Amino acid sequence: RALDPESACFVICLDHAGGPDVQSRARQYWHGDGRNRFFDKALQWIVLPDGAAGFLGEHAMADGGPALRINQYIIAAIFSGPPA
């Protein structure tokens, strides 16, 4: 069964490109190649081939506070390891 991005709450974009510097990574996080970003989704996480990751949020639904909180929660979960 194919996944339908239209019904998703958030999107994880697995990119095939990246860059060594902050500017090229920022461009990649913002729009990538233009084919795998869903700008109507409030929450998108972008993962580059080297494991670097970024977040793209549509500000009307996920402005600063909520976006920061969900990212802090995810980072804490990643660094705490799997549940016991």
N, C-alpha and C positions, 0 to 999 in steps of 0.2 A: 504494500500500500504506500503510495507516495505521500510525503509530508506536504502539507499545505501551509505555506508561510502566511497566508491571509488569516488563518485562524490561530496563529501563534501569539503568545503573550510577549515573547522576546525572541531575538534571533542571535545565533552564534555564527559569525562569519569566519570561515577558515580560509585565509588568504594564501596565495601562492607567491606573493611578492612582499618586499619589505625594504628596509634600508638601514645602513649603519648609523645614520645621524638622526637627530631629533626632528629636523624638518621633514625628511623623507618619511619617517614613521608617522608624523602628524598628518601628512597628506594621505598616507595609506589608511590610517584610522578614519579620516574624515570621509573620503569618497572611494578609496580603492581604485579599481578599474572601472567603476561605474555600473558594474553588472551584478554585484552581489551585496548591495546595500538596500535596505528596505526602509526608506525614509518616513514611511507612515507608521513604523513601529516605534514605540516609546523607548525601548531598551534594546541595544545591540552591543554585543561583545565581539571584538575582532581579535583573532589570534593569528600571529604571523608564523612563518615556518620555523623561526628560531625560538619559538615559545613566548616571545614578547606579546603582550596583550594590551588592548585599549578598550575604551568604552565610548559609545556614541549614544547620546540620549536626546530625544525630541523634547525640548524644554516645556512645551505646553502641558505635558502630562507628567514629566519627571524633572521638575526644576531642581536646582542645586541641592536642597536638603534631602529629599527622598532619594535622589540619585547617589549622593554621597553615602547615605546610610546603607543602601543595598550593596554598594561596592565595598564598604567597610565590612559588612557581614560576610560577603563572599570571600574576601581576602583572609579574614579571621578563620573561616572554615577551611580554606586551603592550607593555611599554615598550622592549624591544630591537628591535622591528620584525620584519618577516618574515625567515625564514632566507635567507642569501645563496646 
